[in-house]
């Protein structure tokens, strides 16, 4: 799942080397915390959160049938 997120996010940003993902497993499911270079935050979120919503939709759809636990994607500063 990390590879999918990186494949989607890296072409969107100006600093692809600064993209990192941390994972946390909790009782409700797996949380992926995406962090990018501060100047690239707007590109990942998009106008009114449209890009972020689209990224989440693709990630959730890819994980839907293959994972038993829920998947969450957070964009952190």
C-alpha positions, 0 to 999 in steps of 0.5 A, a space after each residue: 500500500 505504501 508503494 501505491 501512495 508513493 506512486 500517486 503522490 511523488 509526481 504531484 510534488 516539487 520535492 519528491 525526496 521529502 515524501 515519507 509515509 509512516 504506518 501505525 496499526 491500531 485496533 480499528 485498522 492500519 493508518 498511513 501518515 503521509 508527510 510532504 515538504 511544507 510548500 507541497 502541502 497545497 498540491 497534495 490537498 488540492 482545492 477544497 481537498 479534492 486531490 486528497 479525497 481522490 488519493 484516499 478514494 484510490 487507496 481505499 478502493 485498492 485496499 477494500 477487498 485485499 485487507 481485513 482491517 480498515 485503511 486510513 490515510 492521514 496527511 500530516 504537517 
